[in-house]
Amino acid sequence: MVVTPCLDALLAALYVFIDDHVAPRRRIGRPPKLTDAELLCLAVAQVLLGFPSARHWIRFAHARLGHLFRYLPQQSAYNKRLNAAGPLISHVIDALARQVPTWNDSLRLIDSTPLPCAASRETVKRSELAGHAGLSAYA
């Protein structure tokens, strides 16, 4: 995966949005090495870039995104902070969803992939829905 200036700009814009709209302000005490806004930015970027594994994501972040963050944690510290940030992640999802122009529409379009079920010949024959909902006893 090649990091481009567009990715840098996206992550910078994402960080600013999260810092302005979601992340709580500084708490009393020593500031953390990785702020909540930075943590949330990393978490959203992990999803946007399609990294299901935190191990692979942290390795990628250290190799390619280190210039954007003053500190990047190791995998265990990242997982620990991320697990504790559940409510903040919910706020980020909500805040980002509200930026979509259709957020206030009363109609929601949902794309779903149909899953085959009750497709065997015997199940279709026994079903009370035979002849309805596209079920037919195929030969």
GULOGU-974849 format. One record per residue (C-alpha): residue number from 1; chain; x, y negated, z. Coordinates in Angstrom, 2 decimals. Layout:
<rs>
(NUM; A; (X; Y; Z))
...
</rs>
This chain:
<rs>
(1; A; (0.00; 0.00; 0.00))
(2; A; (1.41; -3.34; -1.05))
(3; A; (0.89; -6.37; 1.14))
(4; A; (0.04; -9.43; -0.89))
(5; A; (-0.29; -13.10; 0.01))
(6; A; (-4.06; -12.56; -0.32))
(7; A; (-3.96; -10.07; 2.55))
(8; A; (-1.96; -12.52; 4.63))
(9; A; (-4.53; -15.23; 3.91))
(10; A; (-7.41; -12.89; 4.72))
(11; A; (-5.90; -11.91; 8.07))
(12; A; (-5.13; -15.53; 8.91))
(13; A; (-8.72; -16.56; 8.13))
(14; A; (-10.06; -13.60; 10.09))
(15; A; (-7.91; -14.50; 13.08))
(16; A; (-9.07; -18.13; 13.03))
(17; A; (-12.73; -17.07; 12.75))
(18; A; (-12.41; -14.61; 15.65))
(19; A; (-10.47; -17.09; 17.77))
(20; A; (-13.03; -19.85; 17.16))
(21; A; (-16.25; -17.83; 17.42))
(22; A; (-15.72; -14.65; 19.40))
(23; A; (-12.65; -14.33; 21.58))
(24; A; (-13.01; -15.63; 25.13))
(25; A; (-10.73; -18.41; 26.27))
(26; A; (-7.58; -17.86; 28.29))
(27; A; (-7.96; -16.29; 31.68))
(28; A; (-6.12; -17.10; 34.87))
(29; A; (-2.75; -15.43; 35.23))
(30; A; (0.00; -14.42; 32.90))
(31; A; (-1.12; -14.48; 29.26))
(32; A; (-1.09; -11.11; 27.50))
(33; A; (1.52; -10.43; 24.83))
(34; A; (-1.30; -9.73; 22.38))
(35; A; (-4.30; -12.03; 22.71))
(36; A; (-7.88; -10.77; 22.41))
(37; A; (-8.23; -12.59; 19.09))
(38; A; (-5.10; -10.88; 17.74))
(39; A; (-6.28; -7.48; 18.97))
(40; A; (-9.70; -7.94; 17.36))
(41; A; (-8.10; -9.16; 14.14))
(42; A; (-5.94; -6.03; 14.04))
(43; A; (-8.97; -3.82; 14.71))
(44; A; (-11.04; -5.39; 11.92))
(45; A; (-8.08; -5.24; 9.53))
(46; A; (-7.64; -1.54; 10.35))
(47; A; (-11.21; -0.88; 9.24))
(48; A; (-11.06; -3.16; 6.19))
(49; A; (-7.87; -1.52; 4.97))
(50; A; (-9.25; 1.98; 5.55))
(51; A; (-6.93; 3.36; 8.23))
(52; A; (-8.91; 5.94; 10.26))
(53; A; (-5.84; 6.87; 12.31))
(54; A; (-4.50; 4.39; 14.88))
(55; A; (-1.09; 6.05; 14.59))
(56; A; (-0.88; 5.35; 10.85))
(57; A; (-2.35; 1.87; 11.29))
(58; A; (0.17; 0.81; 13.94))
(59; A; (3.02; 2.18; 11.83))
(60; A; (1.73; 0.19; 8.84))
(61; A; (1.21; -2.94; 10.93))
(62; A; (4.74; -2.81; 12.31))
(63; A; (6.19; -2.31; 8.82))
(64; A; (4.06; -4.75; 6.84))
(65; A; (2.22; -7.17; 9.15))
(66; A; (4.81; -7.95; 11.80))
(67; A; (5.41; -11.41; 10.34))
(68; A; (1.79; -12.36; 11.11))
(69; A; (1.77; -11.40; 14.80))
(70; A; (4.24; -12.45; 17.47))
(71; A; (3.80; -9.06; 19.18))
(72; A; (2.50; -5.71; 17.95))
(73; A; (1.87; -3.02; 20.57))
(74; A; (2.73; 0.63; 20.31))
(75; A; (-0.07; 3.10; 19.63))
(76; A; (-0.89; 3.93; 23.26))
(77; A; (-1.11; 0.27; 24.32))
(78; A; (-3.18; -0.54; 21.22))
(79; A; (-5.62; 2.30; 21.95))
(80; A; (-5.90; 1.31; 25.61))
(81; A; (-6.68; -2.33; 24.81))
(82; A; (-9.04; -1.38; 21.99))
(83; A; (-11.01; 1.04; 24.17))
(84; A; (-11.45; -1.69; 26.78))
(85; A; (-12.57; -4.22; 24.17))
(86; A; (-15.89; -2.56; 23.26))
(87; A; (-18.10; -5.58; 24.07))
(88; A; (-15.76; -7.92; 22.17))
(89; A; (-15.84; -5.63; 19.13))
(90; A; (-19.65; -5.78; 19.23))
(91; A; (-19.47; -9.57; 19.25))
(92; A; (-17.09; -9.57; 16.27))
(93; A; (-19.40; -7.28; 14.27))
(94; A; (-22.38; -9.48; 15.10))
(95; A; (-20.54; -12.72; 14.30))
(96; A; (-19.23; -11.40; 10.98))
(97; A; (-22.66; -10.02; 10.01))
(98; A; (-24.23; -13.43; 10.66))
(99; A; (-21.91; -14.92; 8.04))
(100; A; (-23.59; -12.90; 5.28))
(101; A; (-26.02; -15.13; 3.36))
(102; A; (-28.83; -12.55; 3.62))
(103; A; (-28.60; -12.28; 7.42))
(104; A; (-31.91; -14.13; 7.96))
(105; A; (-33.83; -12.37; 5.19))
(106; A; (-36.77; -10.26; 6.26))
(107; A; (-35.86; -7.60; 3.70))
(108; A; (-32.87; -5.33; 4.30))
(109; A; (-31.48; -3.26; 1.46))
(110; A; (-29.81; -0.11; 2.66))
(111; A; (-27.86; 2.23; 0.45))
(112; A; (-28.02; 5.82; 1.54))
(113; A; (-26.85; 8.98; -0.07))
(114; A; (-29.47; 11.72; -0.10))
(115; A; (-28.39; 14.85; 1.68))
(116; A; (-29.58; 18.19; 0.37))
(117; A; (-31.67; 20.05; 2.92))
(118; A; (-34.21; 22.84; 2.75))
(119; A; (-32.93; 23.63; -0.73))
(120; A; (-33.13; 27.40; -0.61))
(121; A; (-35.96; 29.04; -2.54))
(122; A; (-37.40; 30.70; 0.58))
(123; A; (-37.40; 27.50; 2.61))
(124; A; (-39.15; 25.58; -0.16))
(125; A; (-41.82; 28.30; -0.49))
(126; A; (-42.53; 28.26; 3.28))
(127; A; (-42.50; 24.49; 3.63))
(128; A; (-45.76; 22.65; 4.23))
(129; A; (-44.22; 19.86; 2.14))
(130; A; (-44.05; 22.03; -0.99))
(131; A; (-45.39; 19.97; -3.87))
(132; A; (-44.69; 16.73; -1.97))
(133; A; (-41.54; 14.70; -1.48))
(134; A; (-39.88; 16.19; -4.51))
(135; A; (-39.91; 19.76; -3.19))
(136; A; (-40.62; 22.41; -5.75))
(137; A; (-40.12; 26.13; -5.71))
(138; A; (-37.55; 26.29; -8.48))
(139; A; (-37.04; 29.60; -10.23))
</rs>
